[in-house]
């Protein structure tokens, strides 16, 4: 699936991935790939602008840690992020059901 | 040139601050190291210049929006100060533009206060309105330039108004009632 098709949904997908627990950028990219059975083959670098955007909006928070001698930024879902995820899920259900009705 | 070097170079070229560049470089270094651990030879990060460009555009959009709203808040506070001071001066009686140290100076100050305040109000409101209504993460360059231009004009007009208020005060320091009004203002602060 091309990155273009995911436009507008990436933030929600990241929030859903972080619902499972804190993770760093690479782990989030792998989780997205695994959970979509490889369908989401987007350039992984695009995750970071999205993560920073979500952090500026207060939907995720992040902390530095050290792993194998290198710095690592780990992201977690905030309370506001949990609420935003619920909203996005509801919106997606409405949208997908409407599209399904039209396409079927 | 390595992926990280190319990425940092593009961010620098687009004016992204050093602290932000360092943070991103550390994150991408970790990402590439993780890829190497699982023997991914070619990075899946995507094109360094495109990712840097996307990041810089989003950051510029966010900062422009933030600046427009911040400037509007500052101008609103200055406007409240202007209204309160003029209301207080109105209560004790305006000294009259010809009773200060210099009539031309008083006229310039009054004109600048009236015009500057209106320009600041209109352009500041337009900039804030635009910033609030364009919520997409990455604004087009023309949109960013428009909001920045309006914000700059609003701030310049606000500064002109403030300078005119000071000029007005200086011009009327010889009028006893104005001096007492100023003293009251300063003591209350």
Interface residues (C-beta under 8 A of the other chain):
Chain A: X24 X25 X26 X29 X42 X43 X44 X45 X46 X48 X49 X52 X53 X56 X67 X68 X70 X71 X72 X73
Chain B: X23 X24 X26 X27 X28 X29 X30 X31 X33 X34 X35 X44 X45 X46 X47 X48 X50 X51 X54 X55 X58 X59 X62 X137
